[in-house]
Amino acid sequence: MNGNLPERISYEEVAPAYYGEVRDVLENYKVAGFDPAECSADAALAIDRIVLLRRCVDWTHNEDVQNRMKTEIEDLLFELKDEHDIPLTLEEIDQILDRCIDIARVRRAQ
């Protein structure tokens, strides 16, 4: 698909879109032993799993479902932050959350 994508997400339907949003933020951090591309790919796949597991009929209009998704994605991002000692800000985490949910509303509506 795209030569810039890690192989494991290159044939996924929606994960590449999440990957781009996560990578836009993570590539700003230069931490020893941290690979923004690989970490972003892991996060993108996890975000897609969260959305797929939580979505239901008419979820794009159900704030409770969206909030559960956001909470799980936020937990994932805090784990990533702690595991790799990345100084992600709350604003960056919110940015990733909002953009990924926007993508999911469009690409995983059904």
Residue frames relative to the residue before (quaternion, step in Angstrom):
aa qw qx qy qz dx dy dz
M 1.0000 0.0000 0.0000 0.0000 0.00 0.00 0.00
N 0.7914 -0.1221 0.1350 0.5836 3.60 0.25 -1.25
G 0.4576 -0.7211 0.4565 0.2495 3.56 -0.74 1.06
N 0.6467 0.5281 -0.3197 0.4480 3.58 1.20 -0.35
L 0.6138 0.5529 -0.3447 0.4459 3.58 1.25 -0.19
P 0.5163 -0.5879 0.5061 0.3629 3.57 -1.10 0.60
E 0.6381 -0.5875 0.3516 0.3522 3.56 -0.99 0.90
R 0.6972 0.5210 -0.2984 0.3916 3.58 0.81 -0.95
I 0.7425 0.3371 -0.2502 0.5219 3.61 1.17 -0.20
S 0.4592 0.7354 -0.4237 0.2624 3.57 1.24 -0.21
Y 0.7562 0.3437 -0.2104 0.5155 3.62 1.11 -0.50
E 0.4412 0.6746 -0.4624 0.3693 3.55 1.28 0.23
E 0.5569 -0.6467 0.4175 0.3121 3.56 -1.12 0.66
V 0.8369 0.1619 -0.0404 0.5213 3.61 0.73 -1.05
A 0.5240 0.6758 -0.4013 0.3281 3.61 1.10 -0.59
P 0.6241 0.5427 -0.3755 0.4183 3.67 0.90 -0.64
A 0.6265 0.5247 -0.3436 0.4627 3.60 1.08 -0.62
Y 0.6423 0.4915 -0.3203 0.4932 3.60 0.99 -0.79
Y 0.6038 0.5829 -0.3374 0.4265 3.54 1.02 -0.89
G 0.6687 0.5147 -0.3028 0.4430 3.57 0.86 -0.93
E 0.6646 0.5000 -0.3025 0.4656 3.57 0.97 -0.82
V 0.6740 0.4793 -0.2959 0.4779 3.58 0.92 -0.89
R 0.6728 0.5103 -0.2990 0.4444 3.57 0.88 -0.93
D 0.5805 0.5908 -0.3739 0.4174 3.60 1.04 -0.71
V 0.7083 0.4227 -0.2466 0.5086 3.57 1.06 -0.74
L 0.7222 0.4854 -0.2688 0.4129 3.59 0.74 -1.05
E 0.6197 0.5705 -0.3624 0.3991 3.59 1.04 -0.62
N 0.5719 0.5916 -0.3778 0.4245 3.59 1.26 -0.15
Y 0.6891 0.4730 -0.2703 0.4779 3.58 1.25 -0.31
K 0.1270 -0.7732 0.6202 0.0365 3.52 -0.81 1.09
V 0.1386 0.7784 -0.5878 0.1717 3.54 -0.15 1.33
A 0.5575 -0.6238 0.4320 0.3369 3.57 -0.91 0.92
G 0.8350 0.1825 -0.1549 0.4955 3.55 -0.91 0.96
F 0.6071 0.5539 -0.3478 0.4513 3.59 1.26 0.09
D 0.1126 -0.7807 0.6137 0.0353 3.57 -0.79 1.06
P 0.3570 -0.7754 0.4782 0.2064 3.61 -0.25 1.24
A 0.6455 0.5308 -0.3326 0.4371 3.61 0.98 -0.77
E 0.6929 0.4685 -0.2810 0.4706 3.59 0.83 -0.96
C 0.6587 0.5037 -0.3025 0.4699 3.55 0.95 -0.87
S 0.6467 0.5133 -0.3112 0.4706 3.60 1.01 -0.80
A 0.6327 0.5214 -0.3296 0.4683 3.58 1.04 -0.74
D 0.6363 0.5170 -0.3237 0.4723 3.59 0.96 -0.86
A 0.6712 0.5005 -0.2909 0.4630 3.56 0.90 -0.97
A 0.6479 0.5342 -0.3215 0.4377 3.60 0.93 -0.87
L 0.6601 0.4930 -0.3040 0.4784 3.57 0.96 -0.86
A 0.6555 0.5067 -0.3080 0.4677 3.58 0.99 -0.82
I 0.6358 0.5178 -0.3269 0.4699 3.59 0.99 -0.81
D 0.6503 0.5093 -0.3226 0.4623 3.58 0.93 -0.83
R 0.6339 0.5221 -0.3310 0.4648 3.61 0.99 -0.79
I 0.6335 0.5312 -0.3297 0.4559 3.58 0.96 -0.87
V 0.6718 0.4960 -0.2990 0.4617 3.57 0.83 -0.98
L 0.6788 0.4982 -0.2962 0.4509 3.57 0.86 -0.94
L 0.6788 0.4924 -0.2921 0.4598 3.59 1.00 -0.76
R 0.7550 0.4219 -0.2045 0.4584 3.58 1.00 -0.79
R 0.5760 0.6103 -0.4023 0.3660 3.58 1.09 -0.49
C 0.0247 -0.7696 0.6379 -0.0124 3.54 -1.23 0.60
V 0.7318 -0.3768 0.2873 0.4899 3.58 -1.25 -0.03
D 0.8640 0.0395 -0.0775 0.4959 3.53 -0.93 1.04
W 0.2450 0.8118 -0.5018 0.1708 3.61 1.13 0.56
T 0.5987 0.5924 -0.3682 0.3937 3.59 1.10 -0.56
H 0.7123 0.3763 -0.2450 0.5395 3.58 1.30 -0.25
N 0.6148 0.5425 -0.3346 0.4644 3.57 1.30 0.09
E 0.3098 -0.7949 0.4964 0.1604 3.57 -0.24 1.28
D 0.5949 0.5672 -0.3727 0.4307 3.60 1.08 -0.61
V 0.6592 0.4907 -0.3046 0.4815 3.58 0.92 -0.89
Q 0.6649 0.5001 -0.3066 0.4624 3.58 0.88 -0.90
N 0.6505 0.5095 -0.3191 0.4641 3.60 1.00 -0.76
R 0.6212 0.5171 -0.3475 0.4753 3.61 1.06 -0.67
M 0.6263 0.5220 -0.3300 0.4757 3.57 1.02 -0.80
K 0.6679 0.5098 -0.3009 0.4510 3.58 0.86 -0.98
T 0.6403 0.5283 -0.3270 0.4516 3.58 0.96 -0.83
E 0.6826 0.4792 -0.2880 0.4706 3.58 0.91 -0.89
I 0.6458 0.4957 -0.3205 0.4843 3.58 1.00 -0.77
E 0.6278 0.5323 -0.3313 0.4612 3.58 1.00 -0.79
D 0.6320 0.5232 -0.3241 0.4710 3.59 0.96 -0.85
L 0.6354 0.5322 -0.3136 0.4633 3.56 0.98 -0.89
L 0.6900 0.4815 -0.2830 0.4605 3.59 0.88 -0.93
F 0.6384 0.5027 -0.3341 0.4776 3.60 1.04 -0.65
E 0.6151 0.5281 -0.3427 0.4747 3.60 1.07 -0.68
L 0.6394 0.5203 -0.3099 0.4738 3.55 0.98 -0.90
K 0.6402 0.5339 -0.3103 0.4569 3.58 0.93 -0.93
D 0.7064 0.4602 -0.2606 0.4703 3.58 0.85 -0.99
E 0.6621 0.5348 -0.3090 0.4243 3.58 0.90 -0.94
H 0.7918 0.3011 -0.1408 0.5124 3.57 0.95 -0.89
D 0.3891 -0.7482 0.4544 0.2869 3.57 1.33 0.11
I 0.3068 0.7371 -0.5217 0.3008 3.55 0.91 1.06
P 0.3603 -0.7606 0.4957 0.2144 3.60 -0.79 0.94
L 0.0293 0.8135 -0.5765 0.0710 3.59 0.69 1.08
T 0.3219 -0.7362 0.5589 0.2049 3.57 -0.97 0.81
L 0.6383 -0.5101 0.4024 0.4129 3.55 -1.26 0.30
E 0.6165 0.5498 -0.3385 0.4505 3.58 1.07 -0.71
E 0.6603 0.4944 -0.3068 0.4749 3.59 0.99 -0.80
I 0.6315 0.5190 -0.3273 0.4741 3.55 1.01 -0.79
D 0.6547 0.5041 -0.3069 0.4723 3.60 0.94 -0.88
Q 0.6211 0.5446 -0.3316 0.4557 3.57 1.02 -0.80
I 0.6649 0.4884 -0.2992 0.4794 3.58 0.88 -0.94
L 0.6428 0.5355 -0.3200 0.4446 3.59 0.91 -0.94
D 0.7049 0.4797 -0.2752 0.4441 3.55 0.72 -1.09
R 0.6876 0.4807 -0.2926 0.4588 3.58 0.88 -0.89
C 0.6601 0.5000 -0.3182 0.4615 3.58 0.97 -0.77
I 0.6416 0.4945 -0.3302 0.4845 3.60 0.99 -0.72
D 0.6134 0.5357 -0.3472 0.4651 3.61 1.03 -0.71
I 0.6438 0.5066 -0.3125 0.4808 3.57 0.97 -0.87
A 0.6673 0.5118 -0.3019 0.4491 3.58 0.87 -0.95
R 0.6229 0.5488 -0.3470 0.4363 3.60 0.98 -0.80
V 0.7091 0.4385 -0.2536 0.4904 3.57 1.02 -0.79
R 0.8067 0.3543 -0.1535 0.4473 3.57 0.72 -1.11
R 0.7681 0.2730 -0.1652 0.5551 3.60 1.22 -0.38
A 0.2071 0.8304 -0.4955 0.1482 3.58 1.15 0.62
Q 0.7749 0.3174 -0.1850 0.5143 3.61 1.03 -0.67
